[in-house]
Amino acid sequence: MKKDPGRLLKNVLEIRNYIRNHRFLSAAVCLFLICVVIVVLVISCSIRRSDTSVRSSAEHLDASFWKDTEQGIRYYDQEGYRSEFGIDISEWVEDVDFGKLRSSGVSFVILRAGYRGYETGKFVPDTRFAEYLKGAKAAGLRVGAYFVSQAVNEEEAVEEAQYVLEMCKGYALEMPVYIDLESVYDTARTDELSAKDFTDIVITFCKTVEEQGMRGGVYANDQWFHNKLLFDRIKQYDIWIAQYADELSTDLPVNMWQYSSEGLVDGCSMWVDLNVRVFREEAQESQES
């Protein structure tokens, strides 16, 4: 079919006249689209700031500054630092009253999302996770989560991180999401992994979590951090160390110390794990502002 130059020119002129006669409408549409983009970016940044509100660098902490209150709550008393008290719980802790926990001085709760079987490799959810997440948030407690890993490669580390993120869907976590690394006193599927393997798994888990705007963390004891992980490769993540003693004796920088597995706090009917988290005051103030 032959093109008609006169008709094409006419169409161009009609479009030009339409734009000229509707400049206000066009400008309004452009302005509306720009506003939509700005609002989306602001909301995205706000969510990210909320989810990482406890981001702080790990610290080398002086053992001489640890003290206990009359109620047995441990805190760090060095000038320029602040500490806060929290617990971690799973389905084995029954009859939890989160309102009483907050009144008794608990600031945060780390909840077990589940674990991977050390022989089968299957995921097992914590049956009280959803209930406790909802209850803790309603009481105004800051919440984090942990997953007991038995990943044998990076692909399984991604699966574990995504599993926790899916369980937390609809809630903003103020505390980190931790990969929990512990020894199994039996034959486990991870027995043959090297320190590099475990470190790659930790990094992959934490990266997957942080891609969703949350803070990634690692839970282990001092022996794990020294001998089964390449610490220099993971020190940028939140370091939560388990060591049941009156003083924290490690040469590693940490963010949080689990100092007892036999704590009694008002709001729980049985023993729970006790934790203290330490901040530099200026870092905490900048996060709260």
Secondary structure as GFF3:
##gff-version 3
##sequence-region A 1 289
A	DSSP	alpha_helix	5	21	.	.	.	ID=ss1
A	DSSP	alpha_helix	23	51	.	.	.	ID=ss2
A	DSSP	three_ten_helix	63	65	.	.	.	ID=ss3
A	DSSP	beta_strand	66	68	.	.	.	ID=ss4
A	DSSP	beta_strand	74	76	.	.	.	ID=ss5
A	DSSP	beta_strand	81	89	.	.	.	ID=ss6
A	DSSP	alpha_helix	98	103	.	.	.	ID=ss7
A	DSSP	beta_strand	108	116	.	.	.	ID=ss8
A	DSSP	beta_strand	123	125	.	.	.	ID=ss9
A	DSSP	alpha_helix	129	138	.	.	.	ID=ss10
A	DSSP	beta_strand	142	148	.	.	.	ID=ss11
A	DSSP	alpha_helix	154	167	.	.	.	ID=ss12
A	DSSP	beta_strand	177	180	.	.	.	ID=ss13
A	DSSP	alpha_helix	195	210	.	.	.	ID=ss14
A	DSSP	beta_strand	216	221	.	.	.	ID=ss15
A	DSSP	alpha_helix	222	223	.	.	.	ID=ss16
A	DSSP	pi_helix	224	228	.	.	.	ID=ss17
A	DSSP	three_ten_helix	231	233	.	.	.	ID=ss18
A	DSSP	beta_strand	238	242	.	.	.	ID=ss19
A	DSSP	beta_strand	256	263	.	.	.	ID=ss20
A	DSSP	beta_strand	272	280	.	.	.	ID=ss21
A	DSSP	alpha_helix	281	288	.	.	.	ID=ss22
###
